[in-house]
Amino acid sequence: VVGHDLAGDLPPLVASASTVVVLCDRAVAGYAAVLADALVSAGHRVETSVVEPGERAKSLDAVAGLWDAFAGMRLTRSDAVVAVGGGASTDSVGFAAATWLRGIRVVQVPTTLLGMVDAAIGGKTAINTAAGKNLVGAFHPPAGVLVDLSVLDSLPAALWRDGMAEVVKAGFIGDPAILDLVERNPSGAGSPHGPDTRELVERSIRVKADVVSGDLRESGPREYLNYGHTLAHAIEQVEHFRIPHGQAVSIGLVFAAALGRQCGYLDDGVADRHRQVLTQLGLPTSYPADRFPDLLDAMSIDKKTRGARRRFVVLKGLGMPTVLEDPQPSLLEAAYEEVAAG
Ligand SMILES: NC(=O)c1ccc[n+]([C@@H]2O[C@H](COP(=O)([O-])OP(=O)(O)OC[C@H]3O[C@@H](n4cnc5c(N)ncnc54)[C@H](O)[C@@H]3O)[C@@H](O)[C@H]2O)c1
């Protein structure tokens, strides 16, 4: 459900649950209270609690705390959990719901752009371990996703911009109308208050939902959602996760376009459009030239690789993703020259 002021749309998504637990990121506690009121008015017994903001929610300790809370509330399989927050909260609360009693209903209420168009869509939940990000998790499709655009009013501009990298990705792999909307009004697309926000969000969700509905467990086309992400994950690793994900994805998209061009798949117009659109949104499109050897190493251990091979999603044209397996390092280097700065 996508729209404005959607608290009244939540009760039908948890119909028949006697107890509903609303777990929220502290940053959106006020909004979560409005959702809780709507549930109480609809006759549910409602418990509310706050989860740690950001990645701190994605620890085993945090999830163990949620399991203990569920036990204290005597939560049964016919009850429901509502996760309110950014992708970190929806991942963590989603994982707690996936594992409690081997799975109870969860409704995701994403409150960041990235959560709305990516993390809360598609049923992947996860926490981090000492060995890396998202290593423990479960596929647990939500009973519903409530995308209330009103909650974006408080979102910092930088988080909006970072989320737009995934919106642009959705445009290139599945719905070029997204790119037209950004190009027609870049400053509007650069803020949650632009005239096309709802359409951008809805179209991006549709791209992901269409892909995932045919391949929940990532044995085929779901991999296309990793467009731009092989280099992005390598950059995040090399930067020890101090670079925002959206910025790494933005650079990764320009690299993936260059790789498509180097393979002879992509014409200059589509390849160059990547950098143009991302630059219009204020996202980065280059990375230091001397980091290529480190990135090449990091890409070979990216968890999306199968065996020791490097896999890249590239485009054969707008909206036509395909997988390139184990390209020659010389081809990768040639593509990297297009993003290399300094
Ligand atoms: N499950 C998936 O398929 C999937 C896909 C992509 C990303 N992810 C995960 O998503 C996470 C990143 O999500 P994110 O970018 O939403 O970051 P986040 O959840 O860490 O939130 C970023 C910050 O925004 C604050 N915040 C959230 N909503 C707000 C609002 N409306 N107003 C003001 N502040 C708000 C939070 O408190 C936090 O400090 C990562 O852990 C990533 O692994 C999961």
The ligand as an SDF file (V2000), in Angstrom:
LIG
                    3D

 44 48  0  0  0  0  0  0  0  0999 V2000
   16.4810   -7.0420    3.0440 N   0  0  0  0  0  0  0  0  0  0  0  0
   16.8580   -6.4960    1.8960 C   0  0  0  0  0  0  0  0  0  0  0  0
   16.5000   -6.9700    0.8000 O   0  0  0  0  0  0  0  0  0  0  0  0
   17.7110   -5.2700    1.9380 C   0  0  0  0  0  0  0  0  0  0  0  0
   17.9380   -4.5530    0.7450 C   0  0  0  0  0  0  0  0  0  0  0  0
   18.6830   -3.3890    0.8140 C   0  0  0  0  0  0  0  0  0  0  0  0
   19.2060   -2.9600    2.0210 C   0  0  0  0  0  0  0  0  0  0  0  0
   18.9870   -3.6810    3.1480 N   0  0  0  0  0  0  0  0  0  0  0  0
   19.5220   -3.2390    4.4560 C   0  0  0  0  0  0  0  0  0  0  0  0
   18.9790   -1.9600    4.7540 O   0  0  0  0  0  0  0  0  0  0  0  0
   19.8550   -1.3070    5.6740 C   0  0  0  0  0  0  0  0  0  0  0  0
   19.9910    0.1500    5.2990 C   0  0  0  0  0  0  0  0  0  0  0  0
   18.7350    0.7430    5.3730 O   0  0  0  0  0  0  0  0  0  0  0  0
   18.5560    2.3330    5.4480 P   0  0  0  0  0  0  0  0  0  0  0  0
   19.3640    2.9830    4.4140 O   0  0  0  0  0  0  0  0  0  0  0  0
   17.0890    2.5590    5.4880 O   0  0  0  0  0  0  0  0  0  0  0  0
   19.2700    2.7200    6.8030 O   0  0  0  0  0  0  0  0  0  0  0  0
   18.8800    2.6210    8.3540 P   0  0  0  0  0  0  0  0  0  0  0  0
   17.7840    1.6860    8.6210 O   0  0  0  0  0  0  0  0  0  0  0  0
   20.1700    2.3880    9.0530 O   0  0  0  0  0  0  0  0  0  0  0  0
   18.3660    4.0910    8.6740 O   0  0  0  0  0  0  0  0  0  0  0  0
   19.2450    5.1610    8.5000 C   0  0  0  0  0  0  0  0  0  0  0  0
   18.9890    6.2190    9.5730 C   0  0  0  0  0  0  0  0  0  0  0  0
   17.7620    6.8700    9.2820 O   0  0  0  0  0  0  0  0  0  0  0  0
   16.9880    7.0190   10.4730 C   0  0  0  0  0  0  0  0  0  0  0  0
   15.5920    7.1100   10.0000 N   0  0  0  0  0  0  0  0  0  0  0  0
   14.8050    6.1330    9.5010 C   0  0  0  0  0  0  0  0  0  0  0  0
   13.6520    6.6350    9.0570 N   0  0  0  0  0  0  0  0  0  0  0  0
   13.6870    7.9700    9.2770 C   0  0  0  0  0  0  0  0  0  0  0  0
   12.7890    9.0310    9.0170 C   0  0  0  0  0  0  0  0  0  0  0  0
   11.6270    8.8470    8.3870 N   0  0  0  0  0  0  0  0  0  0  0  0
   13.1600   10.2730    9.3990 N   0  0  0  0  0  0  0  0  0  0  0  0
   14.3590   10.4940    9.9930 C   0  0  0  0  0  0  0  0  0  0  0  0
   15.2540    9.5360   10.2420 N   0  0  0  0  0  0  0  0  0  0  0  0
   14.9320    8.2740    9.8750 C   0  0  0  0  0  0  0  0  0  0  0  0
   17.3820    5.8230   11.2990 C   0  0  0  0  0  0  0  0  0  0  0  0
   17.1990    6.0740   12.6670 O   0  0  0  0  0  0  0  0  0  0  0  0
   18.8590    5.6790   10.9800 C   0  0  0  0  0  0  0  0  0  0  0  0
   19.6220    6.4910   11.8220 O   0  0  0  0  0  0  0  0  0  0  0  0
   21.1720   -2.0590    5.6410 C   0  0  0  0  0  0  0  0  0  0  0  0
   21.3020   -2.7820    6.8300 O   0  0  0  0  0  0  0  0  0  0  0  0
   21.0090   -3.0190    4.4610 C   0  0  0  0  0  0  0  0  0  0  0  0
   21.7220   -4.2150    4.6400 O   0  0  0  0  0  0  0  0  0  0  0  0
   18.2340   -4.8190    3.1250 C   0  0  0  0  0  0  0  0  0  0  0  0
  1  2  1  0
  2  3  2  0
  2  4  1  0
  4  5  1  0
  4 44  2  0
  5  6  2  0
  6  7  1  0
  7  8  2  0
  8  9  1  0
  8 44  1  0
  9 10  1  0
  9 42  1  0
 10 11  1  0
 11 12  1  0
 11 40  1  0
 12 13  1  0
 13 14  1  0
 14 15  2  0
 14 16  1  0
 14 17  1  0
 17 18  1  0
 18 19  2  0
 18 20  1  0
 18 21  1  0
 21 22  1  0
 22 23  1  0
 23 24  1  0
 23 38  1  0
 24 25  1  0
 25 26  1  0
 25 36  1  0
 26 27  1  0
 26 35  1  0
 27 28  2  0
 28 29  1  0
 29 30  1  0
 29 35  2  0
 30 31  1  0
 30 32  2  0
 32 33  1  0
 33 34  2  0
 34 35  1  0
 36 37  1  0
 36 38  1  0
 38 39  1  0
 40 41  1  0
 40 42  1  0
 42 43  1  0
M  CHG  2   8   1  16  -1
M  END
$$$$
